């Protein structure tokens, strides 16, 4: 049997001796070392995994860490905006990849309480013109890592005030409590629009934990980059004044967001996001269950249950225990992480309604022989429905 190196894709003849993972093949010791950043989480390491491993993985993948303790230790939990978290990640990328400071050393600084001082000392050895843009950001925002420094005003209140200024169409003198009191009488749709405005005007966008991640179409985006592009479309509308709050609310409430985009000259930007129009055409009330499936498997945190249509349509009803539910979630999460050329939201939906989930998923993910029987059972659903 031919095997591919997990790191470079070349023919491989060496297998990781520390674990039983059938795909842990490598062509060389160098490739195995480079892949260890990822492989450590599925292997049987001789030491306990710690937050430096999660930080290394985040830097390697250029993604925010998803481990809560890592976020707490290295400032991501305090950096409340996407812009701040992106700049903080850029700082660590510079330290680790450019300046060759090991994640283990950075963790040692954090444990000793000298992280801020050592970051400054490290960058002081680099000529000022070569320090990049993230170090100057860090000097202005040391409160992210230094808890002795005052944090800026409550970010939730800050976000609300930014959004409320847009609602009012200009400066206002309302307090956060007064704003909350007025909004308590609003419809759910109007409150959803306000939440979107709060985020967009704070240089953020919805995450899968929020209902508006689906209802404003972010679930149609393939990845974080796609979500940022859609956030920019809403930024054009909201921050740059292409429409009023009432226009936005009316379009959202009447399932006319696509028409609003088109009327404001944003057709090209939205057409570049596959299936956005399909997702939004009946928003905010009706969506294909695949949208909620994606939200369910990508949302952070444990304990959430899929909505009934996802449970029935995508096989969770077949799971006999939490372990099988977790395996099925991991499978769909793996599919949504595939390159856009391979993974298609609406093709997954079509496979679902045709009762061909196993066949479609099998084209995207290579099942191990021992797993085929399990996933064939899990990926069954009652479709296609019989003609009446």
C-alpha angles and dihedrals in degrees: 000000000000119000132197125221109252091219106043105009095238121134108288132203102170122082128197106264095201099066144032098234106137094213098051096108125141138185095214145004089254092059091047091052092049092048093048089088087070101024095058089075093059100032131075101256119195091233134045117272110248139183093275088065092053090047091051090051092049091051092045092052096035089233133124112264113256097200108104095215092050090051089050096046098046103038103258091116091057096041093086101183131065088238092054094045091048091051091047091051089049089053092054092045088055092049096046106032101029105029094032097231107157120236086234090060092047089052090050089054090050093050091047091049092240100108096115094045094048094047088055092046092050095050091044087070090060121080110258093243091055100050095092127221099288097067093057087049089052093052089055094045107038089139087080089072102019110069091188089071119081115258117231118264116301103297092215091057091044091053092047093051092051091051093045092054087057091048091051092045093233145011117338138185099211117130122228090256092052091048092050091049093053093045092052088076094050125105120257091252093053092048089050090055091049091052091051090051091049091055098042093049088050091054091253136110135206120285125210089264089072125074090224089065084077102031096052092046103253089129088069091064115097097218146347091287090055090050090053090052091052090046087056090055089055089044089057089054099041112025097034094045102243090142140012124245090253091054091051093047093048092050092048095045093049097044091249104122092119090054089050091052091050094047091053096051096257099118096112093050094050096041087058088068107076116230095004092123091047091052095046101042093093099022134168095027113032129041138159109263090241087074090059091043090058091047092049096052097041099045114105121240135047133260101049116131124216117248114259096260091054091046091054101034100045103038105259088123087067095057112110097195144005091270091061091045089053092048092051092048090050090051093054091042088055091051094050089051093057119106113280090246089064106032118058123180096211094044088057088050091050091049088052096053091044092053091241102117095126093050094047096044090047089060090056103038126038107228119214112240092248091052100050096084093048095049093044087060095042095048095056119114134169094261144154091046115224118255112259 
